[in-house]
């Protein structure tokens, strides 16, 4: 009696998972469109615009990897965080104090070290397979 309930609840959760992934993808594509529209309206492309587009690209890539493997690699949100902090640093550099710039730069460095540690762990101690039976990204 419990097995059909688990099966139905798992199907509902997987359905909700894919629905939310679709919402994330659609929202990201809309945000990309808005950013490209702003670039065409202002007729300029700045580094902040490119970094924002890169963040959107990483989000879409994260959704694709999740759909393919069933798991989100830890590195992807770390990459997004590094790019977001770099974008923040570039945009507000003139208004920041030295200590704020140092703190953000140190945060980027710490996240970079975390990526290095995670990557080293994946190389040194690789996973067998993920829950969908494909190799880990």
N, C-alpha and C positions, 0 to 999 in steps of 0.2 A: 504494500500500500504506500510506503514511503517513496519507493522508486519512481512511480509516475509523477509524484509531486516534485521530486528533485529534478526530474527530466523537464517538466513544464517550467519550473523556476529557472533552471539553467537556460532553457530556450528564451524565456523572457529576459533574463539578464544579458544574453548574447544579442538579442534584438535591441535592447536598450543601448548596449555597447555600440552597435553599428549605427543606431540612430544618432547617438551623440557624436560619433566619429564623422557622420555625415554633416551634422550641424557645425562642427569645428571646421570641416573642410569648406563648406559653403561660406561660413563667416570669414575664413581666411582668404578665400578667392574674392569675396566682396571687398575686403580690406586692401588686397593687392590692386583691384580695379580702382578703388578710391585713390590710392597712392599714385598709380600711373596717371590717373586723371589730373591730380594735383601737379604732377611733373609737367604734363602737357599744358595746363593752364598757366603755370608760371614760366614755362619754357626754360627751366633750369633743372639740372640734376646735381644734387649735393650729396656728399658722402653720407649724411644722415639718411637720405632717401634710399640709397643703396643698401645701407645696413638694415633699414627697416624691411626692405624687400627680401634681404637675406634671412631675416628672422622669420618672415612669412614662409619662405621656401623651406626652412628647417622644420617649421610646424607641419607643413604638408608632407615632407619627407618622414617625419615622425609618425604621422597617421598611416602612410603607406607601409612603413616598416611594421607598425603594430598590426595592420590587417594581414600582412604576409606571414609574420612570425607569431603573432599573438602576445608579444611582449614589447615593452618600450625600453630600448637600450638606455642605460643610465647616462651615457655620454651625451645624448641628444639634448635633454634639458640643460645640461651643463654648457653645451655649445651655445644654446639660445641665451642663457644667462650671461655668458661672456660677451656675446655680441650686443646684448641689451645694455650691459654696463659700459661697453666701449662707445655705444651710440650716445648714452647719457653723458659720458665724459666729453665727447666731441661737441655735443649740442650746448652744454652748459659750462664749458671750460672757463669762459670769461667771467662768469658770475660766481665761480667757486673759489673758495679759499684753498691755500696750499694743502692744508690737512685733509680737506675733503677730496681733493684730487689724489692725494697719496692713499687715502683709504679706499677709494674706488680702484685705483691701480693695484693696490695690494689684494683687493678682492678678486680682481681678474687673474692675478698671479696665483692665488690660492685655488681658484676654480681650475686653472690650467694644470696645477699640480694634481688636483683631484682627477682630472681627465687622464693624466699620465699614469697615475696609480691604478685607475680602473682599467685602462688599456693594458698595462703591464700584467694585471691580474688575469685579464682575458687571454693574453698570450701565454702566460706561465701556467695557468690553470684553466684550460678551455672547457666550455660546457659541452656536454654530449649532444643533446638535441633540445629544442624548446617544446612547448606543449602542442604545437602543430606539426612536429616531426621534421622541421627544417633546421638547418644550421643557424646558430645565433648570428645576428648582424655584427 
